[in-house]
Amino acid sequence: MRENTRGPDERQRPGAAPPSPQARRRAYRLRHLLASVRMPLYLALAVLFGVWAWGSQAGFAPSPWALGAIALLFAVLALLALADAAVIRDHRRRRGVRR
């Protein structure tokens, strides 16, 4: 049996080349765009569900606890999108990439 001496990082598909710097920049621009769109959307949904939970009454469907949990979920997603945008901004600053 033949032993594979190459590590998992060294293996590539035949004919596959690493992405060019321009392709990587496009990926970061798209990631930044998605993060900047998702964050306000998630924040608006968190506020919407929070207000709905605040105004709803116990005993009716959906329950205030369920609405509050959904609002909390969207708030966490907004924070993750904000963190993603901050990481991308920091990466751009370190690399010196302009828009």
C-alpha positions in Angstrom: 0.0 0.0 0.0 1.3 3.4 -0.9 1.7 6.0 1.9 0.4 9.5 1.3 3.1 11.9 2.5 1.2 15.1 1.5 -0.7 16.9 4.2 -4.4 17.9 3.8 -3.4 21.5 3.0 -1.1 20.4 0.2 -3.7 18.3 -1.7 -5.5 19.9 -4.5 -7.8 18.8 -7.2 -6.0 18.3 -10.5 -6.2 21.6 -12.5 -7.5 23.6 -9.5 -5.6 26.8 -8.9 -5.8 29.1 -5.8 -8.1 32.1 -6.3 -6.5 35.2 -7.6 -6.2 38.3 -5.3 -8.9 40.0 -7.4 -11.3 37.2 -6.8 -10.5 37.2 -3.0 -11.2 41.0 -3.0 -14.6 40.4 -4.7 -15.4 37.8 -2.1 -14.7 40.2 0.7 -16.7 43.0 -1.0 -19.7 40.6 -1.3 -19.3 39.4 2.3 -19.2 43.0 3.4 -22.3 43.9 1.4 -24.2 40.9 2.8 -23.2 41.8 6.3 -24.2 45.4 5.9 -27.6 44.4 4.5 -28.2 41.6 7.1 -27.4 43.6 10.2 -30.1 46.4 9.8 -32.6 43.7 8.6 -32.0 41.5 11.7 -32.0 44.5 13.9 -35.3 45.7 12.5 -36.8 42.2 12.9 -35.6 42.0 16.5 -37.2 45.4 17.3 -40.4 44.3 15.5 -40.7 41.0 17.4 -39.7 42.7 20.6 -42.5 45.3 20.3 -44.9 42.6 19.3 -43.9 40.5 22.4 -44.3 43.5 24.6 -47.8 44.2 23.4 -49.1 40.7 23.2 -51.2 39.1 26.0 -50.7 35.8 27.7 -53.0 33.1 26.6 -53.0 34.1 23.0 -51.0 32.6 20.2 -48.1 33.3 19.7 -47.1 33.6 23.3 -45.1 36.6 24.5 -42.3 34.2 25.5 -42.0 32.8 22.0 -42.0 36.2 20.4 -39.4 37.3 22.9 -37.2 34.3 22.0 -37.5 35.2 18.3 -36.6 38.8 19.0 -33.6 37.6 21.0 -32.5 35.3 18.1 -32.7 38.2 15.6 -30.7 40.4 18.0 -28.0 37.8 18.3 -27.9 37.4 14.5 -27.6 41.2 14.2 -24.6 41.1 16.5 -23.0 38.4 14.5 -23.5 40.3 11.3 -21.9 43.4 13.0 -18.9 41.3 14.1 -18.5 39.9 10.6 -18.5 43.5 9.2 -16.0 44.5 11.8 -13.7 41.6 10.9 -13.9 42.4 7.2 -13.2 46.1 7.9 -10.2 45.1 10.0 -8.9 42.8 7.3 -9.2 45.5 4.7 -7.4 48.0 6.9 -4.5 45.6 7.5 -4.2 44.8 3.8 -4.6 48.4 2.7 -7.4 47.6 0.3 -9.6 50.5 -0.8 -13.2 50.3 -1.9 
